[in-house]
Amino acid sequence: MPRPVQYNTNVKLVKMPEGHIGEGFFATSFSKVVGLARKNSLWPLPFATSCCGIEFMATMGSNYDLARFGSERMGFTPRQCDMLLVAGTIAKKMGPILRQVYLQMAEPRWVVAIGACACTGGIFDSYPVLQGIDQVIPVDVYVPGCPPRPEGILDGILKLQDLVGSESLRRRNGEQYKALMQSYGIQ
């Protein structure tokens, strides 16, 4: 007797953007379609320096599988990536290098600070350690923990996906965004 097929009910499908449905067509705004595409195809660039990098490696592994969220193409060149994942302690000497990597990334670009050290300097309240990467580049999502569990990293990336999916196409041309970039000395 053959076994009945059991379907995985935990799989979620991508929600369709708001629009008008008719017989044989679906109409929505261009920004919603672009947001949906960007949200589900973020290309990560890992910038891992210490123990948080090990947790990020676990996040990419088969148990947690970041690829199922559309981030399977791990890039190691900034020109082909749009999501910078900074994991670990950043020394002040590395600040200009991190900034250069950020500036070389494709626009639009997003940043996730992973772990207490990247967010606030962590336990290293000392002269050579940068007390948060937001001193040199803008950060979109902070993932706390020392080190954060892979579930926390996944949650941070899902929060970034929500931000990316709802971002207006015109946001980066707006005065508020330009003022933010100028506050970091980025033209």
C-alpha positions in Angstrom: 0.0 0.0 0.0 1.6 3.4 -1.0 2.1 6.0 1.6 0.0 9.1 1.3 1.9 12.3 0.3 2.5 14.7 3.2 2.9 18.3 2.2 5.0 20.8 4.2 2.4 23.3 5.5 5.1 25.6 6.9 6.2 26.8 3.5 5.0 30.4 2.9 4.5 31.8 -0.5 5.4 35.4 -1.4 2.4 37.6 -1.0 1.2 39.3 -4.1 1.4 43.1 -4.1 -1.9 45.1 -3.9 -3.4 45.6 -7.3 -6.4 44.9 -9.6 -7.2 41.4 -10.6 -9.2 40.6 -13.7 -9.7 37.7 -16.0 -6.3 37.1 -17.5 -4.5 40.1 -16.0 -3.1 41.6 -12.8 -2.2 45.3 -12.5 -0.2 47.0 -9.8 2.2 49.8 -9.4 5.8 49.6 -10.7 7.3 50.5 -7.3 5.5 47.5 -5.7 6.8 45.1 -8.3 10.4 46.4 -7.9 10.1 46.3 -4.1 8.9 42.7 -4.3 11.8 41.8 -6.6 14.4 43.6 -4.4 13.1 42.2 -1.2 13.4 38.6 -2.4 16.8 38.8 -4.1 19.2 40.6 -1.7 22.8 39.7 -2.4 24.8 39.6 0.8 28.4 40.7 1.3 29.7 39.4 4.6 32.2 41.5 6.5 32.9 39.2 9.4 35.8 39.8 11.8 35.2 37.7 14.9 32.8 35.3 16.6 29.7 36.8 15.0 31.1 35.6 11.7 30.9 32.0 12.9 27.2 32.5 13.7 26.7 34.0 10.3 28.3 30.9 8.7 25.8 28.8 10.6 23.0 30.9 9.3 24.2 30.2 5.7 24.4 26.4 6.5 21.8 23.8 5.9 20.1 24.0 9.3 19.0 27.6 8.9 19.5 28.1 5.2 19.5 31.8 4.4 19.1 30.9 0.7 15.4 30.1 1.2 14.9 33.9 1.7 16.4 34.8 -1.6 19.9 35.5 -0.3 21.7 32.5 -1.7 24.2 34.3 -3.9 26.9 35.2 -1.5 29.2 37.7 -3.0 32.7 38.7 -2.0 33.0 41.7 -4.3 31.2 44.8 -3.2 30.3 45.9 -6.7 27.9 42.9 -7.1 26.2 43.1 -3.7 23.5 45.2 -2.1 23.3 44.0 1.5 26.4 44.5 3.7 26.4 42.2 6.7 28.9 43.5 9.3 29.5 40.9 11.9 32.0 41.3 14.7 34.4 43.8 16.2 35.5 46.6 14.0 38.7 48.4 15.0 39.1 52.1 14.3 41.8 51.3 11.7 39.2 49.2 9.8 36.6 52.0 9.8 37.9 53.6 6.5 38.1 50.2 4.9 34.5 49.4 5.9 33.4 52.7 4.5 35.2 52.1 1.2 33.6 48.7 0.9 30.2 50.4 1.5 30.8 53.0 -1.1 31.8 50.4 -3.7 28.5 48.5 -3.3 25.7 48.7 -5.8 23.0 51.3 -5.1 20.5 50.8 -3.5 22.4 49.3 -0.7 21.5 48.2 2.8 23.5 47.5 6.0 22.9 45.0 8.8 25.0 45.3 12.0 25.3 41.8 13.5 26.3 41.4 17.1 27.0 43.7 20.0 30.4 44.7 18.7 29.1 45.9 15.4 26.1 47.7 17.0 27.8 49.4 20.0 31.4 48.2 20.4 30.2 45.4 22.7 32.4 44.6 25.7 35.3 46.4 24.1 34.9 49.9 25.5 38.4 50.8 24.6 40.3 53.2 22.4 41.0 51.0 19.3 37.5 49.6 18.9 34.8 51.5 17.0 31.8 52.0 19.2 29.3 51.0 16.6 29.6 51.0 12.8 27.0 53.7 12.5 29.9 56.1 13.2 31.2 55.5 9.7 28.3 54.2 7.6 24.5 54.3 7.9 22.9 51.1 9.4 19.4 49.9 8.4 19.0 47.0 10.9 20.7 46.1 14.1 20.9 42.5 15.3 21.8 42.4 19.0 23.5 39.6 20.9 27.0 38.5 21.8 27.1 36.6 19.5 23.5 36.5 18.2 22.0 33.2 17.4 21.3 32.3 13.7 17.6 32.8 14.4 18.4 36.4 15.4 20.3 37.0 12.2 17.5 35.5 10.2 15.0 37.8 12.0 17.2 40.8 11.2 17.4 39.9 7.5 13.6 39.4 7.4 13.2 42.8 9.0 15.5 44.3 6.3 13.4 42.5 3.7 10.3 44.2 5.1 12.1 47.6 4.9 13.3 46.9 1.3 9.9 45.8 0.1 8.1 48.9 1.4 10.8 51.4 0.3 9.7 53.9 -2.2 11.6 54.1 -5.5 12.0 57.8 -4.9 13.3 57.6 -1.3 16.9 57.7 -2.3 16.3 60.9 -4.3 14.6 62.6 -1.3 16.0 65.4 0.7 15.9 63.3 4.0 18.1 60.6 2.4 20.5 63.1 0.9 20.8 64.8 4.3 21.6 61.4 5.9 24.3 60.7 3.3 25.8 64.2 3.7 25.9 63.6 7.5 28.3 60.7 6.8 30.2 62.7 4.2 28.9 60.7 1.3 27.9 62.5 -1.9 
